[in-house]
Amino acid sequence: MTPEGETEPLHDVSRPGRVVRVALVVVAAILLLSGTLWGGDDHFPFGPFHMYAGYYPPTGTITSTAIIGVNAEGHQSYVTQTQTGIPRGAIEGQLSDYIHDPRKLGGLASAYLRRFPHATPFVDLKLVQKRWQLDNRRVVGTSTVTLAEWHAP
């Protein structure tokens, strides 16, 4: 017991304890650095989580990407991760691939049918991007741009 106001003395860490702690810090630092330089969403928490890695300036454009599908009965809806098993962030991470080869959107239609084999299939898919134009953090305009389209053969 110590008199009031005094603290307990610190105990020295053994040499093996220090070696283990230093080794853990070095390994964690290497993982964080390599994840930052070469990692992707699958390496989180040691890699960047792209969904939250962006910064939007007070004046500029904010974007939100979505897939809009039309099924064989003509019903239009947003295509979600629940329907395809593919997160929106993964689609946004490969945006240029989808734009340069819209046939890749057909893979989303196939993924949907694998998950829901008795559902009405998608016959059209559009990769769209909603854009909000900001001026000093105030929305001054919006637009929706179609980036790629796929039609069932």
N, C-alpha and C positions, 0 to 999 in steps of 0.2 A: 504494500500500500504506500502511496506517496502523499506527502503533505499537500494541502489544498493549493492549487495553482501550478503544481509541478506536473510534468508529463513523464510517462514511463520511458525509460531509456530504450533506444532503438537496438534491435538485435542485428548483429552482423549476419549477412547472407553467406553461406558456405561457398567455397570456390566452385564446386560442381553446380550449385544453384545459380551462381552468376553466369557460368558458361551456358547453361540451359537457357536462361533468360536472354542473354545476348544473342544466342543462336536463333531463338524464336523471333526476336526483333529484326534480325538481319533477314531471315526467311520472309517475314511479313513485308519488309521494305522491298525486297526483290520482287515478290509477287505483285505488290501494288505498282511498282515502277514498270514492270514488264506488262502488266494488265493495262496500264495507262497508255503505254506506247503501242502495244500490238493487240490488245484485247478487244473483245466485243461483248454484247449483251449476255452471252452464255457464260462469261467469266465473272459476272457480278458476284461478290462485291469487289473482286480484284481488278475488274475491267470496268470501263465506263458504261453506265446505264443510259443509252442514247435518248431514251424517252425524256430524261431530265437533264441531259447534258447541254441543251441549247440555251441561248440567251437571246431575248428579244429586246432590241433597243426601244426607247420611248417613241421614236419616230421610225417607222419601217413597216414590214409586213409580217403578220402571223399567219401560219398555214395549218390546216387540219386535213389529213388525207382520209378518204373513205372509199369503200367499194359499194356500188349500187348494182343490184341484180334484178333482172326480170325473168320470172320463171315461165314455163311453157303455157301457163294459164293467163299470162299477161300481168301478173301481180308484181309490183315493184317494191323492193325493200332494201334496206342496208344489209350488207353481208358482214357478219360479226365473227369474232374469234370463236364464240360458242358454236357457230355453224360450221366453221372450217377447221378449227383447231390451230389456226395460224394467227398469231398476234399482229395487231395493226403495226406495232413497232418493227416487226420483221418485214412487213410489206414496205414500210417507209424506208427501212434500211436497204432495200433492193429496188427502190423506186426507179432508178435509171434502167435497170434490167427490164422491168415491166413496161416502161415507156418504149424502149428499143425493140422489145419482143412481146407485143400484146398477147401472143398465144399463151404466155405464162399465166395469164388470168384464167385460162381454161383449167389449169391445175387447181385453182380455188373451187371451180365448179365440180371437179372430180372429188376433191376433199370433202365437199358438202355432201355429195352422194354416198361417199364411203361412210360418213357419220350418220346419214339419214337415208338409207337405201329405199325407203318407201315414199320419200318426199317427191314433189314435182321438181324436176331438174331446172337449173338455170339455163336459159338460152342466150341471154345477153348479160355481160358484165361490163361496168364502166369504172375505171379508176379516176376518181375526181378529187379535186383539192379546193377546199373553201379557203378564201383569203380575206383577211381583215387588214385594211390599211390604217395604220396608226399615225397620228400627228400629236406629239407630246402626250402620249398615252390615251388619246381619245380616238375612237373609231370614226374615221371620216369616209370610209367606203368599204363595200364588200363585193366579192365576186366569187363565182364558182367556175372552175376551169376543168374540162375533161382532158386527162393526160393520156389515157389509153382506153381502147374498147376491144372487147372480144365478143364474137358471135358464134354460137354453136354451129358446127359443120352440118 
